[in-house]
Amino acid sequence: MVKNRLKSDSGAMEVERKNLSHFHTVQFYNLPPRGINFMVYNGGLKKLALSRSDASIEVWRVGETPLRERVIFGAPKASVEALVWVGENLLSAGLSGEIVHWNLRTLEPQQTVMVTGSAIWCLDVHGCVVAAGTEEGYLNICRMEEILVYERVFDRQEGRILCCQFSPSGEFLATGSVDTVRVWNVMNGNALHRMTLARIEMNKEITVWSIKYLPDNVVVSADSAGRIIFWDAKLGSLLENYQALKADALCLTVSPEAAKVFVSGTEPVIRTYTQTTLKKDNQPVKKWVKSVEKYFHSHDVKSLAVSGDDTLFSGGVDSHLVIFSPSHRSEIKFAPLLRSACAEITRNRLLLLKYLNHLEIWQLATPKDSHQLQKLLELQSRDAEAIVCATLAPNGQFLLYSTDTQIKMFQFTVGSQPTLTPIKVIPEQFSPCLHMIFSPDSRMIFLVKSRGQVEVFTMTNLDLDHIQTFETGKYIKDLIHLTSVSPCGGFLALAGLCNSVVLWRFDEASGRWKRHISLPKYTNPPTAMQIHPTSKHLVVVYLDGKLIEYDLEELQFTFSIHVQEEILKRPIENLTLDPRDPDIFLLQDEQTVFSVRKVKGELEDDAEDQDSRKKSRKTDKSEEKNRFSTKIIKEAKHLAYLSWLDEDEMVVVKISTDSFLEQLPPPLKIKKFATG
């Protein structure tokens, strides 16, 4: 038994003037940190790709409201050390010595290319030409055509190549390794210059961790002594040398106009050096001057990237992606939450918690005994593979999970001693998938595949029968990222990153699922959706805060608003509908739970409702008739899940900030002025 880890606030929460008897806050969900190793920005697509310490790759849409669109799970003991965009193509590389070309539609490798020189530490691209630096000192050149084609290898250098970048013209390539910066001629593959870094201690090597090639033949390097050094790439000589950090300078990035250089590393501060024109002997001289400092992280910063409007992206050991907008002068942090909902709750008060490679089932107590709960099960995935999706049947009797290579199904029995019994599934269609959903009566299972097929199964006793496969590709042209089944079990809603929302309906006469309706495409992708438990209304929330309600029987919109910008600072990740009142919508992002309430007739004349009315009129004239009010219900640093448990009980799962920090290594200790 576990005590005092589930907080129950009796009568502490009010949802639109209707009191809940109990509001349970689960505080024992301790996700491990997954540090950010590398990130790269694509200006044409306005997308950011990043890799984490577990070898997973995330693709973020980084417009007005950032959204994590896709997650490619890493294999156990794998690594992703470098990423690069070649147009719309994403390439990754790591210690396996392969360059992987990813299919972002299916999240599967489209192609792999082996290179010379063992492990790959860095990638860069100019046009369609890709360079890869390796452990054994080889620079490999590939070309992206219809597929990635290996071309040639440069002369071998001594020591590993840890970083590389093409010149703006593509004629030259700068590389960094131990004690050395080199400039290469791309045409003939020969090194033009070899610049040696001065050591601070005679017997201690200097590692060049990051390098950038600026216009006017200037190369800037960041090294393990905490320095950034500007080099003349034409002459192979040192121009300027600055002690930027007190420890390793691990990463660099340069503003689009090349007037600012950002540097960070083991000392978790991001420092900016700005090119300034000064006078020396009455002559104008350009110098790099330290200007702005930003403290966003608690531990080592391992990667930086910058967009065309100078929005700065940073990440490192503390696992948070930080996006700083200079125009708004504010930053926003995203914790390393899992791709899909981290939890599920069943009718018999079983709570499924999902982790990277294991699952936990907890028994929540009744309201009279709400300060005690019991952990019933912990299930590790086979071979420690990352769990892509998992689900617990609404009746609590069946548990499913899928990885990239295998899918498992179990019968779960609570009793006095919880037991988990594997179920052997015969149909070949029962294979790894992207999403898995039970029908509300636990008798039907839907597996949504990465290529868009939906496999439908029925459960009879312990036998699983495959009854239908239907294709979604005609209606959803991109990855399916949201699913919802109606409480009546008659509707299935699927949403794709191409902004499509499509409904399928179960035809009782034929026993088949048929497409029912496709909602009009919106300008942004949906981020949350659910079908109301007491009415056949579909509610969808989009990335920019637009919320719509659609009647699935009458085939018409019944409600449409935009949530206020001051409330919506992050994408809505979860939508929960009040079973007691169809006019209330509960929305949740990473830090806030708030409600939207339909208001029939005139709004009340308090300041909050007046502001809501002004916003609804200002957003869209067609929405003026849709009056609504908003109210913040709960705030926390890392909210992961929100759901109704009963008509007067709710459960919210949050990540404890303290437990998250406890799992991180100790940060660099820096003595501050006037402290002991």
C-alpha positions as MATLAB code, in Angstrom:
seq = 'MVKNRLKSDSGAMEVERKNLSHFHTVQFYNLPPRGINFMVYNGGLKKLALSRSDASIEVWRVGETPLRERVIFGAPKASVEALVWVGENLLSAGLSGEIVHWNLRTLEPQQTVMVTGSAIWCLDVHGCVVAAGTEEGYLNICRMEEILVYERVFDRQEGRILCCQFSPSGEFLATGSVDTVRVWNVMNGNALHRMTLARIEMNKEITVWSIKYLPDNVVVSADSAGRIIFWDAKLGSLLENYQALKADALCLTVSPEAAKVFVSGTEPVIRTYTQTTLKKDNQPVKKWVKSVEKYFHSHDVKSLAVSGDDTLFSGGVDSHLVIFSPSHRSEIKFAPLLRSACAEITRNRLLLLKYLNHLEIWQLATPKDSHQLQKLLELQSRDAEAIVCATLAPNGQFLLYSTDTQIKMFQFTVGSQPTLTPIKVIPEQFSPCLHMIFSPDSRMIFLVKSRGQVEVFTMTNLDLDHIQTFETGKYIKDLIHLTSVSPCGGFLALAGLCNSVVLWRFDEASGRWKRHISLPKYTNPPTAMQIHPTSKHLVVVYLDGKLIEYDLEELQFTFSIHVQEEILKRPIENLTLDPRDPDIFLLQDEQTVFSVRKVKGELEDDAEDQDSRKKSRKTDKSEEKNRFSTKIIKEAKHLAYLSWLDEDEMVVVKISTDSFLEQLPPPLKIKKFATG';
ca = [
       0.000    0.000    0.000;
       1.134    3.534   -0.747;
      -0.021    6.425    1.383;
      -0.084   10.169    0.846;
       0.915    9.967   -2.789;
      -2.612   10.516   -4.112;
      -3.926   13.871   -3.022;
      -7.702   14.141   -2.710;
      -9.132   17.634   -2.411;
     -12.675   17.149   -1.210;
     -14.827   19.983   -2.412;
     -11.719   21.941   -3.452;
     -12.523   22.287   -7.122;
     -15.419   24.087   -8.719;
     -16.298   23.428  -12.347;
     -18.589   26.175  -13.548;
     -20.484   26.469  -10.230;
     -20.875   22.698   -9.853;
     -18.853   21.223   -7.014;
     -16.960   17.981   -7.378;
     -16.984   15.695   -4.365;
     -13.406   14.642   -5.035;
     -10.576   15.887   -7.204;
      -7.699   13.390   -7.114;
      -4.185   14.551   -7.937;
      -1.830   11.675   -8.749;
       1.669   12.719   -7.719;
       3.644    9.490   -8.113;
       4.076    9.568  -11.910;
       7.840    9.937  -12.180;
       8.965   10.061  -15.781;
      12.740    9.731  -16.173;
      14.557   12.643  -17.817;
      15.520   12.146  -21.462;
      18.143   14.699  -22.362;
      18.234   16.511  -25.700;
      21.372   15.663  -27.696;
      20.897   17.625  -30.902;
      18.436   19.842  -32.734;
      18.148   21.331  -36.208;
      15.692   23.870  -37.598;
      14.089   23.812  -41.070;
      13.166   27.358  -42.096;
      11.170   26.308  -45.146;
       8.903   23.966  -43.196;
       9.115   25.931  -39.923;
       9.847   22.692  -38.125;
      12.389   21.677  -35.530;
      13.822   18.172  -35.286;
      15.545   17.052  -32.090;
      17.073   13.848  -30.773;
      17.077   12.642  -27.185;
      19.351   10.481  -25.055;
      17.066    7.444  -25.588;
      17.683    7.714  -29.381;
      14.161    8.993  -30.043;
      13.570   11.743  -32.613;
      10.880   14.405  -32.292;
       9.582   16.730  -34.983;
       8.017   19.980  -33.751;
       5.905   22.525  -35.601;
       7.228   25.824  -34.231;
       4.845   28.537  -35.380;
       2.727   30.720  -33.103;
       1.853   27.730  -30.900;
       4.553   25.021  -30.834;
       3.336   21.462  -31.354;
       5.197   18.176  -31.161;
       3.899   16.496  -34.308;
       5.807   13.228  -34.543;
       7.929   10.940  -32.389;
      10.228    8.260  -33.785;
      11.126    5.884  -30.961;
      14.717    4.782  -30.603;
      15.989    1.225  -30.335;
      17.544    0.060  -27.028;
      21.229    1.036  -26.697;
      21.066    3.089  -29.909;
      22.110    6.728  -30.239;
      21.319    9.672  -32.489;
      24.221   12.125  -32.499;
      23.279   14.278  -35.499;
      20.282   15.354  -37.560;
      19.970   17.296  -40.785;
      17.149   18.475  -43.040;
      17.592   18.108  -46.795;
      14.553   19.964  -48.055;
      11.617   18.031  -46.595;
      13.775   14.960  -45.909;
      15.088   14.249  -42.422;
      18.358   12.353  -41.969;
      19.850   11.064  -38.723;
      23.149    9.441  -37.800;
      24.801    7.973  -34.727;
      27.259    5.467  -33.365;
      26.002    2.678  -35.642;
      27.792    4.290  -38.595;
      24.623    4.580  -40.688;
      22.825    7.574  -42.136;
      19.094    6.952  -41.860;
      16.629    8.645  -44.215;
      13.257    8.768  -42.435;
       9.767    8.503  -43.889;
       7.941   11.077  -41.767;
       4.557    9.851  -42.993;
       4.992    6.371  -41.537;
       7.792    7.085  -38.989;
       9.807    4.250  -40.522;
      13.302    4.208  -42.054;
      13.036    4.837  -45.773;
      16.709    4.121  -46.442;
      19.977    3.499  -44.606;
      23.462    4.249  -45.982;
      26.674    2.937  -44.412;
      29.671    5.264  -44.429;
      33.423    4.853  -44.062;
      34.909    5.395  -40.625;
      32.705    3.690  -38.019;
      30.538    5.882  -35.739;
      29.140    9.140  -37.129;
      29.437   12.209  -34.874;
      28.196   15.006  -37.129;
      26.215   15.842  -40.267;
      25.798   18.968  -42.359;
      24.164   19.830  -45.672;
      24.531   22.362  -48.460;
      21.846   22.128  -51.116;
      21.551   18.401  -51.720;
      25.134   17.540  -50.644;
      25.481   15.882  -47.219;
      28.720   15.589  -45.235;
      29.245   13.103  -42.395;
      32.184   13.185  -39.960;
      33.225    9.924  -38.305;
      35.104    8.412  -35.376;
      38.072    7.334  -37.532;
      38.615   10.766  -39.084;
      36.838   10.348  -42.413;
      34.591   12.917  -44.073;
      31.966   11.162  -46.192;
      30.034   12.944  -48.937;
      26.547   11.852  -50.030;
      24.026   13.417  -52.381;
      20.249   13.479  -51.954;
      18.534   12.704  -55.223;
      15.383   10.587  -55.230;
      17.277    8.574  -52.629;
      20.469    9.263  -50.687;
      23.489    8.313  -52.834;
      26.961    7.754  -51.366;
      29.598    9.587  -53.457;
      33.073    9.691  -51.959;
      35.295   10.113  -48.919;
      37.881   12.830  -48.143;
      41.480   12.244  -47.117;
      41.667   10.749  -43.665;
      42.663   13.015  -40.772;
      44.032   12.081  -37.352;
      41.382   11.730  -34.688;
      37.600   11.775  -34.744;
      35.610   14.509  -36.484;
      33.127   15.834  -33.930;
      31.561   18.725  -35.832;
      31.399   20.074  -39.370;
      29.735   22.789  -41.441;
      29.764   23.901  -45.069;
      30.642   27.440  -46.039;
      27.709   29.556  -47.311;
      28.910   28.957  -50.886;
      29.346   25.210  -50.393;
      32.928   25.327  -51.716;
      34.551   24.710  -48.340;
      33.887   22.677  -45.240;
      35.124   23.363  -41.697;
      35.608   20.536  -39.188;
      36.496   20.352  -35.514;
      38.330   17.578  -33.676;
      40.825   17.230  -30.834;
      43.138   20.292  -30.666;
      42.400   21.125  -34.308;
      40.154   23.061  -36.684;
      40.456   22.248  -40.378;
      39.152   23.865  -43.559;
      38.588   21.523  -46.508;
      38.186   22.012  -50.236;
      34.954   20.192  -51.076;
      35.842   19.775  -54.744;
      39.054   17.771  -54.294;
      38.626   16.585  -50.679;
      41.942   18.041  -49.450;
      42.543   19.991  -46.255;
      43.473   23.625  -47.020;
      44.272   24.765  -43.480;
      44.979   23.109  -40.153;
      44.583   25.481  -37.209;
      45.857   24.255  -33.823;
      44.198   25.372  -30.599;
      46.343   26.494  -27.692;
      46.058   24.198  -24.682;
      45.279   25.567  -21.236;
      47.116   22.654  -19.582;
      49.942   20.960  -21.409;
      48.683   17.402  -20.880;
      44.984   18.117  -21.354;
      43.530   17.906  -24.853;
      41.195   20.573  -26.196;
      38.085   19.191  -27.860;
      36.282   21.265  -30.473;
      32.628   20.508  -29.775;
      30.894   22.804  -32.260;
      31.775   24.822  -35.357;
      30.019   27.325  -37.612;
      31.049   28.812  -40.965;
      30.145   32.511  -41.235;
      30.139   34.736  -44.320;
      33.374   36.536  -45.282;
      35.383   33.328  -44.730;
      35.134   33.373  -40.948;
      34.902   30.152  -38.925;
      33.885   30.158  -35.244;
      34.590   27.198  -32.949;
      33.509   26.286  -29.404;
      35.799   24.085  -27.318;
      36.218   22.205  -24.053;
      38.102   25.130  -22.498;
      34.921   27.221  -22.656;
      36.255   29.432  -25.454;
      34.810   30.607  -28.726;
      37.478   31.370  -31.319;
      36.998   33.206  -34.603;
      39.296   32.071  -37.430;
      40.194   33.493  -40.822;
      39.350   30.537  -43.058;
      41.125   32.085  -46.048;
      44.474   32.504  -44.339;
      44.124   29.848  -41.651;
      44.847   32.302  -38.815;
      43.221   33.310  -35.522;
      41.121   36.489  -35.494;
      39.487   36.737  -32.062;
      39.443   34.619  -28.922;
      36.927   34.892  -26.046;
      36.485   33.012  -22.771;
      32.749   32.513  -23.110;
      32.062   29.953  -20.355;
      33.682   28.577  -17.208;
      33.496   25.001  -18.540;
      33.005   23.179  -21.860;
      31.351   25.213  -24.609;
      29.270   22.433  -26.189;
      27.140   24.170  -28.798;
      26.923   27.171  -31.105;
      24.310   28.667  -33.356;
      24.286   31.763  -35.532;
      21.468   34.188  -36.305;
      20.208   34.207  -39.926;
      21.965   37.488  -40.751;
      25.162   36.172  -39.061;
      25.312   39.202  -36.752;
      24.879   37.194  -33.536;
      26.549   34.057  -32.223;
      24.910   32.107  -29.386;
      27.019   29.787  -27.222;
      26.277   27.502  -24.280;
      27.483   24.321  -22.643;
      28.272   22.753  -19.281;
      27.733   26.103  -17.618;
      23.977   26.376  -18.248;
      23.891   29.930  -19.526;
      23.271   31.013  -23.117;
      25.568   33.910  -24.016;
      25.199   36.093  -27.068;
      28.083   37.681  -28.963;
      27.069   40.472  -31.323;
      29.188   41.830  -34.154;
      29.789   45.533  -33.521;
      31.728   48.175  -35.393;
      34.272   49.947  -33.172;
      36.911   52.575  -33.867;
      40.575   51.750  -33.610;
      43.113   54.409  -34.629;
      40.179   56.318  -36.155;
      39.441   53.327  -38.378;
      36.219   51.262  -38.172;
      36.918   47.733  -36.940;
      34.399   44.918  -36.568;
      34.550   43.074  -33.257;
      32.428   40.464  -31.495;
      31.109   41.795  -28.192;
      29.393   39.830  -25.412;
      25.870   41.189  -25.022;
      22.913   39.204  -23.631;
      22.838   36.278  -21.183;
      19.901   33.909  -20.710;
      19.436   31.361  -17.926;
      16.820   28.856  -19.096;
      18.322   25.535  -17.989;
      19.505   23.887  -14.772;
      22.067   21.567  -16.394;
      24.344   21.301  -19.449;
      22.967   22.814  -22.648;
      23.929   20.484  -25.511;
      22.234   22.021  -28.536;
      21.049   25.381  -29.855;
      19.134   26.399  -32.973;
      17.664   29.659  -34.227;
      14.856   30.503  -36.665;
      14.525   33.257  -39.229;
      12.868   35.650  -36.747;
      15.630   35.032  -34.162;
      13.504   32.662  -32.085;
      16.019   30.642  -30.068;
      15.648   26.918  -29.339;
      17.741   25.244  -26.654;
      17.908   21.860  -24.943;
      20.218   19.630  -22.976;
      20.599   17.341  -19.986;
      17.571   18.706  -18.091;
      15.392   17.389  -20.983;
      13.327   20.556  -21.454;
      12.906   22.121  -24.864;
      13.022   25.890  -24.363;
      11.715   28.266  -27.031;
      12.606   31.914  -26.527;
      10.874   34.569  -28.617;
      12.740   37.907  -28.671;
       9.665   39.712  -29.981;
       7.610   38.607  -26.954;
      10.662   38.632  -24.650;
       9.480   35.427  -23.065;
      10.395   31.766  -23.065;
       8.254   28.646  -22.953;
       9.438   25.285  -21.638;
       8.232   21.850  -22.717;
       8.869   18.838  -20.489;
       9.788   15.455  -22.038;
       6.291   13.997  -21.853;
       5.358   10.915  -23.851;
       3.778   11.149  -27.290;
       0.253   10.038  -26.364;
      -1.832   10.223  -23.199;
       0.322    8.984  -20.338;
      -2.567    7.408  -18.409;
      -5.962    5.728  -18.667;
      -8.652    5.189  -16.043;
     -11.209    2.360  -16.037;
     -14.697    2.057  -14.586;
     -13.425   -0.141  -11.739;
     -10.911    2.538  -10.664;
      -7.806    1.022  -12.254;
      -5.209    3.578  -13.328;
      -2.794    2.654  -16.130;
       0.408    4.715  -16.148;
       2.581    4.538  -19.263;
       6.352    4.936  -19.219;
       8.963    4.683  -21.932;
       9.466    0.912  -21.665;
       7.192   -0.254  -18.861;
       3.595   -0.001  -17.642;
       2.080    0.275  -14.180;
      -1.454   -0.455  -12.996;
      -2.674    1.108   -9.754;
      -5.894    0.574   -7.856;
      -7.458    3.858   -6.782;
      -9.395    3.723   -3.557;
     -12.962    4.855   -3.037;
     -13.608    8.424   -1.859;
     -13.989    7.214    1.742;
     -10.483    5.782    1.637;
      -8.876    8.100   -0.883;
      -5.538    8.532    0.896;
      -4.527    4.940    0.173;
      -3.845    3.225   -3.123;
      -2.190    0.059   -4.248;
       0.234   -0.748   -7.016;
      -1.048   -3.921   -8.661;
       1.332   -4.439  -11.558;
       4.539   -3.346  -13.226;
       5.171   -4.787  -16.683;
       8.449   -4.301  -18.550;
       8.431   -4.391  -22.329;
      10.328   -7.210  -23.976;
      14.019   -6.370  -24.569;
      13.382   -2.928  -23.019;
      11.897   -1.664  -26.292;
      10.124    1.687  -26.258;
       6.353    1.309  -25.914;
       4.661    3.084  -28.820;
       1.114    2.709  -27.453;
      -0.740    0.846  -24.716;
      -4.309    0.549  -23.472;
      -6.313   -1.041  -20.673;
      -9.816   -2.266  -21.494;
     -12.628   -0.201  -19.929;
     -13.648   -3.259  -17.901;
     -10.056   -3.581  -16.633;
      -9.685   -7.183  -17.832;
      -7.341   -6.835  -20.823;
      -4.028   -5.050  -21.290;
      -2.402   -4.385  -24.678;
       0.826   -2.715  -25.694;
       2.804   -2.320  -28.899;
       6.406   -1.499  -29.690;
       7.903   -0.955  -33.143;
       8.533   -4.691  -33.552;
       5.978   -6.561  -31.443;
       2.472   -6.397  -29.969;
       1.306   -8.137  -26.781;
      -2.084   -8.858  -25.233;
      -2.769  -10.035  -21.679;
      -5.706  -10.943  -19.496;
      -5.525   -9.026  -16.221;
      -7.212  -10.340  -13.095;
      -7.201   -8.322   -9.884;
      -8.508  -10.607   -7.110;
      -6.509  -11.044   -3.901;
      -3.370  -11.600   -5.977;
      -3.232   -9.709   -9.331;
      -2.296  -11.962  -12.241;
      -1.328  -11.247  -15.845;
      -1.862  -14.036  -18.381;
      -0.568  -13.767  -21.971;
      -3.169  -14.293  -24.691;
      -2.055  -15.917  -27.920;
      -3.551  -14.041  -30.863;
      -3.803  -15.909  -34.182;
      -4.827  -13.294  -36.837;
      -1.803  -11.957  -38.726;
      -3.399   -8.491  -38.794;
      -2.712   -8.286  -35.058;
       0.660   -6.590  -35.548;
       2.561   -3.520  -34.243;
       0.596   -0.304  -34.513;
       0.580    3.422  -33.794;
      -2.676    3.583  -31.787;
      -4.852    0.981  -30.073;
      -8.378    1.577  -28.758;
     -11.010   -0.544  -27.040;
     -14.704    0.030  -27.600;
     -16.543    1.141  -24.429;
     -17.965   -2.377  -23.896;
     -14.418   -3.870  -24.214;
     -15.616   -6.233  -26.973;
     -14.014   -4.522  -29.971;
     -10.392   -3.483  -30.569;
      -9.084   -1.016  -33.156;
      -5.427   -1.009  -34.234;
      -4.386    2.058  -36.226;
      -1.268    1.379  -38.300;
       1.347    3.942  -39.262;
       0.453    3.570  -42.954;
      -3.190    4.452  -42.282;
      -4.916    1.072  -42.153;
      -7.328    0.385  -39.300;
      -7.659   -3.257  -38.226;
     -10.861   -4.140  -36.351;
     -11.151   -7.148  -34.023;
     -13.916   -8.552  -31.850;
     -13.342  -10.300  -28.533;
     -15.334  -13.450  -27.695;
     -14.261  -14.987  -24.399;
     -10.486  -15.002  -24.943;
     -10.592  -15.398  -28.726;
      -9.760  -12.429  -30.922;
     -11.347  -12.448  -34.384;
     -10.386  -10.088  -37.186;
     -13.532   -8.704  -38.815;
     -12.446   -5.797  -41.012;
      -9.617   -3.694  -42.464;
     -10.421   -0.237  -43.730;
      -8.077    2.251  -45.387;
      -7.953    5.892  -44.327;
      -5.406    7.153  -46.867;
      -8.054    8.508  -49.234;
      -9.305   10.891  -46.553;
      -6.279   11.395  -44.248;
      -3.111   12.150  -46.214;
      -0.719   12.398  -43.272;
       0.020   10.662  -39.993;
      -3.007    9.853  -37.801;
      -2.287   11.367  -34.400;
      -5.684   11.471  -32.617;
      -8.377    8.842  -32.085;
     -11.699    8.766  -30.237;
     -14.510    6.215  -29.909;
     -18.007    7.352  -28.949;
     -19.394    6.081  -25.613;
     -22.161    4.317  -27.544;
     -19.510    2.461  -29.549;
     -21.048    3.450  -32.874;
     -18.614    6.159  -34.034;
     -14.844    6.227  -34.524;
     -13.128    9.596  -35.038;
      -9.627    9.826  -36.536;
      -7.583   12.990  -37.038;
      -4.429   13.555  -39.073;
      -1.646   16.112  -39.126;
      -2.948   17.205  -42.545;
      -5.757   19.013  -40.599;
      -8.311   16.291  -41.431;
     -10.953   14.948  -39.021;
     -12.891   11.949  -40.368;
     -15.697    9.901  -38.761;
     -16.522    6.237  -39.350;
     -19.830    4.699  -38.260;
     -20.661    1.110  -37.430;
     -23.403   -0.281  -39.676;
     -25.428   -2.765  -37.655;
     -26.977   -4.405  -40.720;
     -23.680   -5.331  -42.378;
     -21.563   -5.482  -39.227;
     -18.993   -3.232  -40.967;
     -17.496    0.176  -40.323;
     -18.252    2.753  -43.032;
     -17.102    6.328  -43.469;
     -19.711    8.659  -42.038;
     -18.467   12.230  -42.616;
     -15.295   14.259  -43.112;
     -15.298   17.587  -41.302;
     -14.288   20.658  -43.337;
     -10.521   21.103  -43.223;
      -9.253   23.859  -40.967;
      -6.035   25.856  -41.283;
      -4.449   24.128  -38.257;
      -4.240   20.515  -37.104;
      -6.463   19.312  -34.261;
      -4.704   18.715  -30.938;
      -7.536   17.123  -28.915;
     -10.958   15.658  -29.607;
     -13.657   13.627  -27.886;
     -17.234   12.491  -28.478;
     -19.606   13.557  -25.718;
     -20.691   10.792  -23.298;
     -24.380   11.781  -23.278;
     -24.895   13.167  -26.786;
     -23.617   12.308  -30.235;
     -21.603   15.513  -30.472;
     -17.950   15.560  -31.502;
     -15.812   18.293  -29.897;
     -12.476   19.199  -31.516;
      -9.808   21.682  -30.378;
      -7.290   22.951  -32.929;
      -3.744   24.212  -32.534;
      -4.671   27.903  -32.622;
      -7.348   27.499  -29.938;
     -10.399   27.105  -32.151;
     -12.977   24.828  -30.516;
     -15.855   23.340  -32.517;
     -18.781   21.083  -31.653;
     -20.362   18.963  -34.388;
     -23.627   17.017  -34.265;
     -22.923   13.571  -35.748;
     -26.596   12.847  -36.369;
     -27.732   16.183  -37.792;
     -24.370   16.700  -39.560;
     -24.031   20.339  -38.555;
     -21.885   22.548  -36.338;
     -23.554   23.474  -33.063;
     -20.798   25.560  -31.435;
     -17.618   27.320  -32.568;
     -15.294   29.676  -30.660;
     -11.667   30.736  -30.271;
     -10.089   30.400  -26.835;
      -8.428   33.599  -25.593;
      -4.769   34.052  -26.438;
      -3.853   34.985  -22.861;
      -5.128   31.589  -21.686;
      -3.880   29.529  -24.642;
      -0.072   29.697  -24.469;
       0.517   26.014  -25.248;
      -1.320   23.482  -27.403;
      -4.354   21.877  -25.780;
      -3.256   18.284  -25.180;
      -6.389   16.885  -23.596;
     -10.117   17.530  -23.800;
     -12.574   16.202  -21.219;
     -16.327   16.629  -21.463;
     -18.533   17.018  -18.407;
     -20.988   14.058  -18.294;
     -23.351   16.154  -16.158;
     -23.502   19.194  -18.405;
     -23.041   19.186  -22.216;
     -22.330   22.934  -22.127;
     -19.002   22.545  -20.274;
     -15.671   21.639  -21.892;
     -12.554   21.022  -19.783;
      -9.275   21.729  -21.584;
      -5.790   20.846  -20.405;
      -2.326   21.833  -21.544;
       0.993   21.098  -19.837;
       0.466   23.668  -17.094;
      -3.230   24.553  -16.880;
      -6.682   23.030  -16.645;
      -9.451   25.439  -17.580;
     -13.088   25.255  -18.541;
     -15.075   26.706  -21.408;
     -18.783   27.096  -20.731;
     -21.455   27.820  -23.268;
     -23.606   30.755  -22.229;
     -27.144   30.949  -23.568;
     -28.550   34.453  -23.879;
     -26.658   37.398  -22.418;
     -23.473   36.906  -20.464;
     -23.186   37.974  -16.872;
     -21.720   41.405  -16.429;
     -18.572   40.480  -14.523;
     -15.205   41.477  -15.921;
     -14.211   37.916  -16.900;
     -17.362   37.272  -18.930;
     -17.186   40.713  -20.572;
     -13.680   39.930  -21.722;
     -14.821   36.551  -23.091;
     -17.643   38.246  -25.004;
     -15.260   40.789  -26.537;
     -12.871   38.040  -27.563;
     -15.591   35.920  -29.151;
     -16.770   38.881  -31.208;
     -13.291   39.965  -32.151;
     -12.180   36.543  -33.352;
     -14.810   35.769  -35.970;
     -18.072   37.521  -36.825;
     -19.674   34.168  -37.609;
     -19.040   33.159  -34.010;
     -20.704   36.144  -32.330;
     -23.789   34.090  -31.458;
     -21.615   31.597  -29.539;
     -21.302   33.169  -26.095;
     -18.917   31.531  -23.692;
     -16.965   32.078  -20.506;
     -13.631   30.636  -19.414;
     -12.238   29.871  -15.998;
      -8.845   28.556  -14.879;
      -9.371   25.551  -12.614;
      -5.923   24.204  -11.792;
      -2.329   25.188  -12.489;
       0.827   23.109  -12.106;
       4.227   22.844  -13.750;
       3.792   19.500  -15.502;
       0.234   18.281  -15.995;
       0.152   14.992  -17.858;
      -3.449   13.730  -17.805;
      -7.012   14.707  -16.880;
     -10.128   12.510  -16.840;
     -13.470   11.953  -15.187;
     -13.523    8.983  -12.815;
     -17.192    9.253  -11.942;
     -19.867   11.901  -12.296;
     -18.512   13.760   -9.270;
     -14.854   12.673   -9.306;
     -11.904   13.676  -11.468;
      -8.333   12.462  -11.688;
      -5.380   14.595  -12.752;
      -1.882   13.159  -13.170;
       1.102   15.441  -12.815;
       4.864   14.983  -12.826;
       6.582   15.996   -9.629;
       9.245   18.599  -10.406;
      11.311   17.514   -7.401;
      11.346   13.852   -8.413;
      12.304   14.870  -11.945;
      15.272   16.925  -10.717;
      16.372   14.150   -8.353;
      16.995   11.862  -11.327;
      19.362   14.328  -13.016;
      23.118   14.334  -12.412;
      24.478   17.182  -10.272;
      24.947   20.396  -12.290;
      28.140   22.392  -12.579;
      28.810   24.229   -9.322;
      29.720   27.860   -9.837;
      30.577   30.097   -6.906;
      28.621   33.304   -7.058;
      29.653   36.689   -5.746;
      29.095   37.280   -2.008;
      28.153   33.642   -1.295;
      29.913   31.102    0.876;
];
